[in-house]
């Protein structure tokens, strides 16, 4: 019997080994085939297609693929999109630029403004820019407004929602479950924990949110009006129901009459128009015109490497303790990248690109201290804020000699909090109690089973107040202000970039290129004689392969749904992300510097786990 079991295990092992070898051979062959594909970006003339089927981010996370599940929207790196557009405007092979915005999920306001400006530069060069979507959202129309022609499906229609909206508050549920939320915070505007301690938004939070969202909404309106003066957008923002009622519910015709779009037509009509401008499609092409694909064009135009090196490190996404992949700012990971760059690369200066709503206070300090090591080596340090640099993101920014931001960069939120649950009342509902022997006031504390005592509450609140004082002190020294002056503009309040500059939290307006130029100038170098040396961990070979596999370059494109379908999908994504936020708060760092208002301005990006959680909840309630 033992002999038979041994033989069976051997056979199973051989089978598993053969399967593994077969998979390796298959993926190796697939990788070789993908790598050997001709570079279509230089093989023919045509229209450069930006099929932005996903979100624009500062730093994409590694590609994920869930067998039998949703892998989520693709993430496009902001600087890559801008580089492609800037290369295209002077490339004779590119006869036009096509913006396929049917499945565009958005980006932070500052990022959209940067891409919009790059599209405007292409149009100013004399090249046609043609945009298409079944229905435009606020984000996609911000880009499309810069196009020379805007097309829309006649069965579609565009409505604008504007900045703001509702968020979930969980206190009623928490009370029903008997969970006790222990909150320790400093800053009357530090509202991140309010959903767990209130049933509605506090007056202070509403005041700050109203000011921020109104400024962002005004910037969107001004930017769209400047890019497309003939578009009558005011009625759609002020009285959309009246406008659509007057058009007898025909949103598309209403959009056309108001100058929001130039042409109504389906994708076949649009392809014919592009073919007339950029040339007909070659035989066996999946498109109706001669197309140059984004991924191929990006590969054909790599980053420059000449001149002296200006190091650029990216702090993108939630700031967490320990290590993390790209797209999430792991404190230890980013600190190691900085130190490795300082040790092994001939850097002349350092630019810190921040695009984060914050997170762990400890991880934020870990990154800041690593940046300070560059200053100790007498290297100039310039901070470039992207779409958001709030809370922990601004904590990191205090290490810079100069801080750049966009007028609608979300910044500030100088505050700190900790939130811990205990379950003594929940257990009591089940008839369970907790007791034991204590040898000191802190024995077993914080006690999530029996409840916190006053001693630990006092200590934790004192620790948070000390953390806030450290935050204030760092900002005061960096911005050459007194702690009292910083405290007056801190208190956890979030500011737009324009206001942040007025109150001294930001030095100058500009994006990453301007920050690199400033770093070069401070290092005594000519801006044209340097290149950006990005301090990033190179993607694994499997990640590159998976990215190629998931690329949608050769797929036929279907229409993404009308305005109502798009709005419903956005609401589902927001709900899934909100459920995930509860899970992340419960499992993340105890002491955090994080911004609540920031999330409402970014496209909802629920993770695979968030979407699975939503699916499970909907299944449980029979939806």
Secondary structure, 3 states (H helix, E strand, C coil): CHHHHHHHHHHHHHHHHHHHHHHHHHHHHHHHHHHCCCCHHHHCCEEEEEECCEEEECCCCCCCCCCCCCCCCEEEEHHHHHHHHHHHCCCCCEEEEEEECCCCCECCHHHHHHHHHHHHHHHHCCCEEEEEECCCCHHHHHHHCCCCEEEECCCCCCCCCCCCCCCCCCHHHHHHHCCEEEEEEECCCCCCCHHHHCCCCCHHHHHHHHHHHHHHHHHHHHHHHHHCCCCCCHHHHHCHHHHHHHCCCCHHHHHHHCCCCCEECCHHHHHHHHHHHHCCCCCCCCCCCCEEEHHHHHHHCCCCCCCEEEEEEEEECCEECCCCCCCCEEHHHHHHHHHHHHHHCCEEEEEEEEEECEEEHHHHHHHHHHHHHHHHCCCEEEEEEEEEEECHHHHHHCCCCEEEECCCCEEECCCEEEEEEECHHHHHHCCCCCCCCCCCCCCCCCCCCCCCCHHHHHHHHHHHHHHHHHHHHHHHHHHCCCHHHHHHHCCCCEEEHHHHHHCCCCCEECCHHHHHHHHHHHCCCCHHHEEEEECCCCCCHHHHHHHHHHCCCCCCCCCCCCHHHHHHHHHHHHHHHHHHHHHHHHHCCCEEEECCHHHHHCCCCCCHHHHHHHHHHHHHCCC
